Structures are given as structure tokens and as C-alpha cells.
Amino acid sequence: MSIFLNENSKVIVQGLTGSEGMKHGRKMLAAGTQLVGGVNARKAGTSVDLDGTDVPVFGGVEEAMKETGADVSVLFVPPKFAKDAVIEAVDAGIGLAVVITEGIPVHDSAWFWSHASANGNRTRIIGPNCPGIISPSKSLAGIIPANISGPGKMGLVSKSGTLTYQMMFELRDVGFSTAIGIGGDPIIGTTHIDALEAFEADPDTEAIVMIGEIGGDAEERAADFIKANVTKPVVGYVAGFTAPEGKTMGHAGAIVSGSAGTAQAKKEALEAAGVRVGKTPTETADLARSLING
């Protein structure tokens, strides 16, 4: 099985007619995704040729859902338009909105997250500023390279896009039920805890890799959740052990206050919850491999 995305998911792309939308639309189709439409109000009624596949463009998310049965939207929308695009997806009641866009103002993210919550969380938001989600051999919604790993029994949830890719490649011999990049902005939709809960409930996920990074307290809260609710083995990695003390780092969510938010504090919290934490991504992959192969 998989979490949040499977071979039956019908995907639309808000921003399909832009260069990034088309580029990654082709890659999603090549990965087996049922890409059923695009959304661009100015180009409604046209279509986009993606390597021989003709994908219709609709004027809005609601129309696209009605015409195609879509239940997932991937957003390649410029930052200044992203808030309205997410709100449109939420108002249409789509089940999953994957917000790839980087550089969305935190105020805008807070706004659309709050709007989704006020609407009963009918729409799960992944991101923003994330690589998306892949259930290998089934479907891809986002920009994760589909050829670096295959299907298997490992679940992966990561704040970092590049570390998502590295871990998938390192564990390509094991494979994944689903890999999800949740993004590292201060306000995101789907959290480590949401993914951990879903992997715990997925009968075909045997073990979980969780990748965090310095800043905030998401990993500490995830450690508390693991201790109380997760029976499957979890291994972890925290990016930022070598970050110089007192230096502001570039990632939007990498805000460290005193000892809170440091890599060491996160490592200690995870280990207290029974999570084995690797010192490097490769060591973490070796720990994860041992959970599957014994």
C-alpha cells in the first residue's frame, strides 16, 4: 500500500502551462501518475501536449474536479499567487494539495493553512516549499525523481528535499511504500506526526525513516508522538550538526533559540523515544536497512 497517494489518484496541476509545470508534468506522467488536467483561467479550453499525451486545461479547480474526478492538485504557482491558488483548491474540496512553490510569505501560508482548518481539513496540504510525494511505481505528485528508487516496505518523511532524494537513492535496494517531503518552512501543512501516524496505520510499511533539521520543535514533538503511538521501528537523521553556533542559516525554518531547536537536542529527544539516529545520511540508511533485512 502507500499513504496519501496511490495508483488510483487522479492528479491535476495548477500552473501546468508554465515551464516548471510542463517539465514536471512530463516527469509525473513518466512515473505512472494519472495526470488528468491542468488549471489556468486564462487558457481554459486549451490543452498541453506532454510528450504525446494531450492534457486538458480547465478554468478552475472545481471545474477540473467535476470533469476529471481529480482528487490531487500539485501547485506550480508563483509565490504572489500561491495563497489564492491553495484557497481555490481548498474551496473546491480537493483531497490533497501539494504546494511545491518556494518563497511563499509565511503570512500567506498561515492564511491558507487556517482556511483549510476552518473548512474541516477536507484538503490535506503538503508543503509549501517541498518536493512533494511519491509512492514508487504507483504515482508521483511533485518533483521527486522517480528513477532513484523503487517500491518497497520503507516509509520516509523528510523536511529536506535533497535529503529525501539522497535517502531514497541510498535505500534503493530496499524501496519505499511512500516518500514524502514535507518542506522546512515555519508553517507547513502535513507534519512529521501526520506522516508517522499514516505509516503506522499502513500494513505494508514495515519501518520508517524520519529526517529533520535544526530549528523549531517539530522533531521533539514527533519524538513524543513516536513514544506514545508508533510501534514500528523508526530511524532518524537531523541535518545541522555542523551548523556554527549563533549563525543564521539560510533555511526558512532553521531558527534556533538557545538549546531548543539544535541538532543535539533533537537527537536526544528522538533517542529517548527509542529512535536510532544516524550521524550521517549514509549511516542512517544503514540503520534503516538493518530494520528490513535484519
Residue, then its C-alpha position, 0 to 999 in steps of 0.5 A: m500500500s502507500i499513504f496519501l497517494n496511490e495508483n488510483s489518484k487522479v492528479i491535476v496541476q495548477g500552473l501546468t502551462g508554465s515551464e516548471g509545470m510542463k517539465h514536471g508534468r512530463k516527469m509525473l506522467a513518466a512515473g505512472t501518475q494519472l495526470v488528468g488536467g491542468v488549471n489556468a483561467r486564462k487558457a481554459g479550453t486549451s490543452v498541453d501536449l506532454d510528450g504525446t499525451d494531450v492534457p486538458v486545461f480547465g478554468g478552475v479547480e472545481e471545474a477540473m474536479k467535476e470533469t476529471g474526478a481529480d482528487v490531487s492538485v500539485l501547485f506550480v504557482p508563483p509565490k504572489f499567487a500561491k495563497d489564492a491558488v491553495i484557497e481555490a483548491v481548498d474551496a473546491g474540496i480537493g483531497l490533497a494539495v501539494v504546494i511545491t512553490e518556494g518563497i511563499p510569505v509565511h503570512d500567506s501560508a498561515w492564511f491558507w493553512s487556517h482556511a483549510s482548518a476552518n473548512g474541516n481539513r477536507t484538503r490535506i496540504i503538503g508543503p509549501n516549499c517541498p518536493g512533494i510525494i511519491s509512492p514508487s511505481k504507483s504515482l508521483a505528485g511533485i518533483i521527486p525523481a522517480n528513477i532513484s528508487g523503487p517500491g518497497k516496505m520503507g516509509l520516509v518523511s523528510k523536511s529536506g528535499t535533497l535529503t529525501y532524494q539522497m535517502m531514497f537513492e541510498l535505500r534503493d535496494v530496499g524501496f519505499s511504500t511512500a516518500i514524502g517531503i514535507g518542506g522546512d518552512p515555519i508553517i507547513g501543512t502535513t507534519h512529521i506526526d501526520a506522516l508517522e501516524a499514516f505509516e503506522a496505520d499502513p500494513d505494508t510499511e514495515a519501518i520508517v525513516m524520519i529526517g529533520e533539521i535544526g530549528g523549531d520543535a517539530e522533531e521533539r514533538a514527533a519524538d513524543f508522538i513516536k513514544a506514545n503511538v508508533t510501534k514500528p521501528v523508526v530511524g532518524y537523521v537531523a541535518g545541522f550538526t555542523a551548523p556554527e553556533g549563533k549563525t543564521m542559516g539560510h533555511a526558512g525554518a532553521i531558527v534556533s533559540g538557545s538549546a531548543g531547536t539544535a541538532q543535539a537536542k533533537k537527537e536526544a529527544l528522538e533517542a529517548a523515544g527509542v529512535r536510532v539516529g544516524k550521524t550521517p545520511t549514509e549511516t542512517a540508511d544503514l540503520a534503516r536497512s538493518l530494520i528490513n533485512g535484519 
